[in-house]
Amino acid sequence: MAVKSVSIRIEEEMLRRIGYIADFEGRSVNSHILVLIRENIEAFEKKYGKIEGDIRPDVNVKPSRKHS
């Protein structure tokens, strides 16, 4: 599986807040954004059906280090 880089523009305050949440969850901002993307894909597929392709949305996402 090839891993691609994506550059996004984000307001400083939004980045600070997502960084806070990521840190709380024990993740980097990058890993947390991947979690959000995975959750969005799963919700979309649950509502509209599976998107064709071989990539599973849980791949390349580190679990939270936070203990429940």
N, CA, C and O atoms as CSV, one atom per row, in Angstrom:
chain,resi,resn,atom,element,x,y,z
A,1,MET,N,N,0.853,-1.180,0.000
A,1,MET,CA,C,0.000,0.000,0.000
A,1,MET,C,C,0.893,1.236,0.000
A,1,MET,O,O,1.760,1.384,0.861
A,2,ALA,N,N,0.680,2.100,-0.949
A,2,ALA,CA,C,1.421,3.353,-0.997
A,2,ALA,C,C,0.798,4.347,-0.023
A,2,ALA,O,O,-0.424,4.455,0.074
A,3,VAL,N,N,1.634,5.056,0.680
A,3,VAL,CA,C,1.158,6.094,1.596
A,3,VAL,C,C,1.443,7.429,0.937
A,3,VAL,O,O,2.574,7.697,0.530
A,4,LYS,N,N,0.425,8.265,0.832
A,4,LYS,CA,C,0.544,9.566,0.189
A,4,LYS,C,C,0.507,10.667,1.240
A,4,LYS,O,O,-0.100,10.500,2.298
A,5,SER,N,N,1.142,11.763,0.957
A,5,SER,CA,C,1.093,12.938,1.822
A,5,SER,C,C,0.089,13.926,1.257
A,5,SER,O,O,-0.023,14.093,0.042
A,6,VAL,N,N,-0.639,14.580,2.154
A,6,VAL,CA,C,-1.595,15.603,1.764
A,6,VAL,C,C,-1.316,16.835,2.614
A,6,VAL,O,O,-1.170,16.743,3.833
A,7,SER,N,N,-1.246,17.950,1.977
A,7,SER,CA,C,-1.041,19.204,2.685
A,7,SER,C,C,-2.386,19.916,2.793
A,7,SER,O,O,-3.118,20.023,1.810
A,8,ILE,N,N,-2.709,20.403,3.996
A,8,ILE,CA,C,-3.962,21.137,4.164
A,8,ILE,C,C,-3.679,22.501,4.778
A,8,ILE,O,O,-2.677,22.699,5.466
A,9,ARG,N,N,-4.576,23.425,4.516
A,9,ARG,CA,C,-4.511,24.728,5.168
A,9,ARG,C,C,-5.504,24.679,6.313
A,9,ARG,O,O,-6.642,24.244,6.140
A,10,ILE,N,N,-5.073,25.123,7.475
A,10,ILE,CA,C,-5.932,25.067,8.647
A,10,ILE,C,C,-5.673,26.293,9.519
A,10,ILE,O,O,-4.529,26.707,9.707
A,11,GLU,N,N,-6.734,26.853,10.036
A,11,GLU,CA,C,-6.586,28.017,10.907
A,11,GLU,C,C,-5.801,27.624,12.147
A,11,GLU,O,O,-5.937,26.510,12.653
A,12,GLU,N,N,-4.982,28.543,12.633
A,12,GLU,CA,C,-4.121,28.273,13.780
A,12,GLU,C,C,-4.924,27.802,15.001
A,12,GLU,O,O,-4.519,26.864,15.687
A,13,GLU,N,N,-6.041,28.444,15.263
A,13,GLU,CA,C,-6.857,28.068,16.422
A,13,GLU,C,C,-7.430,26.660,16.262
A,13,GLU,O,O,-7.489,25.904,17.231
A,14,MET,N,N,-7.847,26.308,15.061
A,14,MET,CA,C,-8.371,24.962,14.819
A,14,MET,C,C,-7.264,23.931,15.003
A,14,MET,O,O,-7.500,22.873,15.586
A,15,LEU,N,N,-6.071,24.220,14.518
A,15,LEU,CA,C,-4.937,23.319,14.689
A,15,LEU,C,C,-4.597,23.157,16.169
A,15,LEU,O,O,-4.292,22.053,16.620
A,16,ARG,N,N,-4.649,24.237,16.913
A,16,ARG,CA,C,-4.378,24.171,18.352
A,16,ARG,C,C,-5.394,23.259,19.032
A,16,ARG,O,O,-5.032,22.425,19.862
A,17,ARG,N,N,-6.649,23.418,18.681
A,17,ARG,CA,C,-7.706,22.622,19.305
A,17,ARG,C,C,-7.616,21.149,18.923
A,17,ARG,O,O,-7.774,20.277,19.778
A,18,ILE,N,N,-7.364,20.863,17.647
A,18,ILE,CA,C,-7.244,19.456,17.242
A,18,ILE,C,C,-5.994,18.848,17.860
A,18,ILE,O,O,-5.969,17.659,18.178
A,19,GLY,N,N,-4.960,19.661,18.030
A,19,GLY,CA,C,-3.753,19.194,18.715
A,19,GLY,C,C,-4.028,18.848,20.167
A,19,GLY,O,O,-3.490,17.873,20.692
A,20,TYR,N,N,-4.860,19.640,20.811
A,20,TYR,CA,C,-5.248,19.382,22.199
A,20,TYR,C,C,-5.984,18.045,22.306
A,20,TYR,O,O,-5.693,17.229,23.180
A,21,ILE,N,N,-6.941,17.838,21.401
A,21,ILE,CA,C,-7.714,16.598,21.414
A,21,ILE,C,C,-6.807,15.406,21.115
A,21,ILE,O,O,-6.893,14.375,21.783
A,22,ALA,N,N,-5.944,15.545,20.117
A,22,ALA,CA,C,-5.020,14.461,19.758
A,22,ALA,C,C,-4.138,14.102,20.947
A,22,ALA,O,O,-3.947,12.924,21.249
A,23,ASP,N,N,-3.604,15.109,21.618
A,23,ASP,CA,C,-2.760,14.870,22.780
A,23,ASP,C,C,-3.544,14.166,23.886
A,23,ASP,O,O,-3.032,13.246,24.523
A,24,PHE,N,N,-4.766,14.591,24.109
A,24,PHE,CA,C,-5.634,13.969,25.108
A,24,PHE,C,C,-5.838,12.490,24.804
A,24,PHE,O,O,-5.873,11.660,25.713
A,25,GLU,N,N,-5.973,12.166,23.516
A,25,GLU,CA,C,-6.184,10.795,23.082
A,25,GLU,C,C,-4.873,10.007,22.968
A,25,GLU,O,O,-4.892,8.809,22.685
A,26,GLY,N,N,-3.743,10.676,23.187
A,26,GLY,CA,C,-2.453,9.999,23.103
A,26,GLY,C,C,-1.976,9.775,21.687
A,26,GLY,O,O,-1.251,8.818,21.414
A,27,ARG,N,N,-2.380,10.655,20.783
A,27,ARG,CA,C,-1.993,10.523,19.380
A,27,ARG,C,C,-1.301,11.794,18.902
A,27,ARG,O,O,-1.389,12.848,19.534
A,28,SER,N,N,-0.617,11.669,17.779
A,28,SER,CA,C,-0.128,12.853,17.071
A,28,SER,C,C,-1.319,13.464,16.339
A,28,SER,O,O,-2.353,12.815,16.177
A,29,VAL,N,N,-1.173,14.701,15.902
A,29,VAL,CA,C,-2.232,15.340,15.124
A,29,VAL,C,C,-2.475,14.538,13.846
A,29,VAL,O,O,-3.625,14.322,13.463
A,30,ASN,N,N,-1.418,14.100,13.192
A,30,ASN,CA,C,-1.557,13.322,11.967
A,30,ASN,C,C,-2.372,12.050,12.216
A,30,ASN,O,O,-3.312,11.760,11.475
A,31,SER,N,N,-2.013,11.294,13.253
A,31,SER,CA,C,-2.749,10.060,13.552
A,31,SER,C,C,-4.200,10.349,13.906
A,31,SER,O,O,-5.094,9.590,13.533
A,32,HIS,N,N,-4.438,11.449,14.627
A,32,HIS,CA,C,-5.813,11.773,14.999
A,32,HIS,C,C,-6.644,12.143,13.770
A,32,HIS,O,O,-7.811,11.763,13.670
A,33,ILE,N,N,-6.054,12.872,12.853
A,33,ILE,CA,C,-6.771,13.210,11.617
A,33,ILE,C,C,-7.095,11.943,10.835
A,33,ILE,O,O,-8.170,11.842,10.243
A,34,LEU,N,N,-6.177,10.970,10.826
A,34,LEU,CA,C,-6.451,9.696,10.168
A,34,LEU,C,C,-7.617,8.973,10.840
A,34,LEU,O,O,-8.427,8.346,10.157
A,35,VAL,N,N,-7.713,9.050,12.158
A,35,VAL,CA,C,-8.845,8.460,12.873
A,35,VAL,C,C,-10.141,9.131,12.430
A,35,VAL,O,O,-11.132,8.449,12.166
A,36,LEU,N,N,-10.142,10.455,12.345
A,36,LEU,CA,C,-11.341,11.182,11.926
A,36,LEU,C,C,-11.740,10.810,10.502
A,36,LEU,O,O,-12.924,10.646,10.208
A,37,ILE,N,N,-10.765,10.679,9.629
A,37,ILE,CA,C,-11.047,10.278,8.251
A,37,ILE,C,C,-11.621,8.870,8.223
A,37,ILE,O,O,-12.605,8.617,7.528
A,38,ARG,N,N,-11.017,7.948,8.972
A,38,ARG,CA,C,-11.519,6.570,9.038
A,38,ARG,C,C,-12.962,6.537,9.512
A,38,ARG,O,O,-13.798,5.845,8.929
A,39,GLU,N,N,-13.255,7.288,10.573
A,39,GLU,CA,C,-14.621,7.318,11.100
A,39,GLU,C,C,-15.603,7.885,10.077
A,39,GLU,O,O,-16.739,7.423,9.979
A,40,ASN,N,N,-15.162,8.886,9.319
A,40,ASN,CA,C,-16.010,9.465,8.284
A,40,ASN,C,C,-16.289,8.456,7.170
A,40,ASN,O,O,-17.418,8.350,6.691
A,41,ILE,N,N,-15.267,7.724,6.764
A,41,ILE,CA,C,-15.443,6.697,5.730
A,41,ILE,C,C,-16.404,5.627,6.219
A,41,ILE,O,O,-17.306,5.218,5.488
A,42,GLU,N,N,-16.216,5.169,7.454
A,42,GLU,CA,C,-17.093,4.129,8.003
A,42,GLU,C,C,-18.539,4.599,8.063
A,42,GLU,O,O,-19.448,3.841,7.724
A,43,ALA,N,N,-18.766,5.845,8.493
A,43,ALA,CA,C,-20.128,6.385,8.570
A,43,ALA,C,C,-20.742,6.495,7.178
A,43,ALA,O,O,-21.911,6.161,6.985
A,44,PHE,N,N,-19.951,6.965,6.202
A,44,PHE,CA,C,-20.438,7.086,4.834
A,44,PHE,C,C,-20.833,5.722,4.287
A,44,PHE,O,O,-21.909,5.566,3.710
A,45,GLU,N,N,-19.951,4.725,4.472
A,45,GLU,CA,C,-20.231,3.390,3.936
A,45,GLU,C,C,-21.418,2.740,4.642
A,45,GLU,O,O,-22.168,1.985,4.023
A,46,LYS,N,N,-21.590,3.020,5.906
A,46,LYS,CA,C,-22.743,2.474,6.627
A,46,LYS,C,C,-24.042,3.034,6.050
A,46,LYS,O,O,-25.038,2.319,5.935
A,47,LYS,N,N,-24.021,4.307,5.693
A,47,LYS,CA,C,-25.212,4.969,5.174
A,47,LYS,C,C,-25.454,4.668,3.693
A,47,LYS,O,O,-26.593,4.434,3.288
A,48,TYR,N,N,-24.388,4.672,2.883
A,48,TYR,CA,C,-24.541,4.596,1.425
A,48,TYR,C,C,-23.996,3.316,0.792
A,48,TYR,O,O,-24.182,3.101,-0.406
A,49,GLY,N,N,-23.338,2.474,1.559
A,49,GLY,CA,C,-22.763,1.253,1.003
A,49,GLY,C,C,-21.263,1.375,0.816
A,49,GLY,O,O,-20.703,2.471,0.773
A,50,LYS,N,N,-20.634,0.221,0.708
A,50,LYS,CA,C,-19.182,0.151,0.617
A,50,LYS,C,C,-18.651,0.874,-0.618
A,50,LYS,O,O,-19.191,0.752,-1.718
A,51,ILE,N,N,-17.598,1.616,-0.404
A,51,ILE,CA,C,-16.881,2.258,-1.508
A,51,ILE,C,C,-15.948,1.206,-2.094
A,51,ILE,O,O,-15.232,0.532,-1.353
A,52,GLU,N,N,-15.949,1.063,-3.392
A,52,GLU,CA,C,-15.119,0.043,-4.019
A,52,GLU,C,C,-13.644,0.342,-3.817
A,52,GLU,O,O,-13.215,1.496,-3.842
A,53,GLY,N,N,-12.879,-0.723,-3.616
A,53,GLY,CA,C,-11.433,-0.602,-3.434
A,53,GLY,C,C,-10.961,-1.570,-2.371
A,53,GLY,O,O,-11.762,-2.151,-1.639
A,54,ASP,N,N,-9.653,-1.736,-2.295
A,54,ASP,CA,C,-9.068,-2.706,-1.387
A,54,ASP,C,C,-8.600,-2.119,-0.061
A,54,ASP,O,O,-8.244,-2.870,0.847
A,55,ILE,N,N,-8.593,-0.809,0.071
A,55,ILE,CA,C,-8.068,-0.178,1.273
A,55,ILE,C,C,-9.119,-0.209,2.372
A,55,ILE,O,O,-10.237,0.273,2.189
A,56,ARG,N,N,-8.757,-0.772,3.500
A,56,ARG,CA,C,-9.647,-0.767,4.656
A,56,ARG,C,C,-9.443,0.542,5.410
A,56,ARG,O,O,-8.309,1.007,5.528
A,57,PRO,N,N,-10.509,1.145,5.920
A,57,PRO,CA,C,-10.352,2.430,6.597
A,57,PRO,C,C,-9.611,2.351,7.924
A,57,PRO,O,O,-9.203,3.384,8.456
A,58,ASP,N,N,-9.423,1.147,8.475
A,58,ASP,CA,C,-8.703,1.050,9.748
A,58,ASP,C,C,-7.193,0.884,9.556
A,58,ASP,O,O,-6.446,0.855,10.534
A,59,VAL,N,N,-6.747,0.779,8.323
A,59,VAL,CA,C,-5.324,0.629,8.050
A,59,VAL,C,C,-4.617,1.968,8.252
A,59,VAL,O,O,-5.167,3.023,7.937
A,60,ASN,N,N,-3.404,1.918,8.775
A,60,ASN,CA,C,-2.553,3.096,8.939
A,60,ASN,C,C,-3.078,4.057,10.009
A,60,ASN,O,O,-2.811,5.257,9.944
A,61,VAL,N,N,-3.811,3.547,10.977
A,61,VAL,CA,C,-4.287,4.386,12.065
A,61,VAL,C,C,-3.872,3.748,13.378
A,61,VAL,O,O,-4.240,2.615,13.689
A,62,LYS,N,N,-3.098,4.503,14.135
A,62,LYS,CA,C,-2.648,3.997,15.429
A,62,LYS,C,C,-3.778,4.094,16.437
A,62,LYS,O,O,-4.508,5.085,16.455
A,63,PRO,N,N,-3.933,3.070,17.282
A,63,PRO,CA,C,-4.958,3.156,18.318
A,63,PRO,C,C,-4.592,4.201,19.370
A,63,PRO,O,O,-3.429,4.582,19.506
A,64,SER,N,N,-5.578,4.649,20.094
A,64,SER,CA,C,-5.335,5.600,21.172
A,64,SER,C,C,-4.458,4.959,22.229
A,64,SER,O,O,-4.614,3.776,22.532
A,65,ARG,N,N,-3.533,5.729,22.797
A,65,ARG,CA,C,-2.725,5.237,23.902
A,65,ARG,C,C,-3.431,5.490,25.221
A,65,ARG,O,O,-2.992,5.035,26.277
A,66,LYS,N,N,-4.530,6.223,25.143
A,66,LYS,CA,C,-5.303,6.553,26.342
A,66,LYS,C,C,-6.007,5.299,26.831
A,66,LYS,O,O,-6.586,4.546,26.047
A,67,HIS,N,N,-5.949,5.089,28.124
A,67,HIS,CA,C,-6.625,3.937,28.707
A,67,HIS,C,C,-8.030,4.310,29.081
A,67,HIS,O,O,-8.254,5.350,29.700
A,68,SER,N,N,-8.981,3.479,28.717
A,68,SER,CA,C,-10.388,3.742,29.030
A,68,SER,C,C,-10.698,3.388,30.448
A,68,SER,O,O,-11.837,3.544,30.889
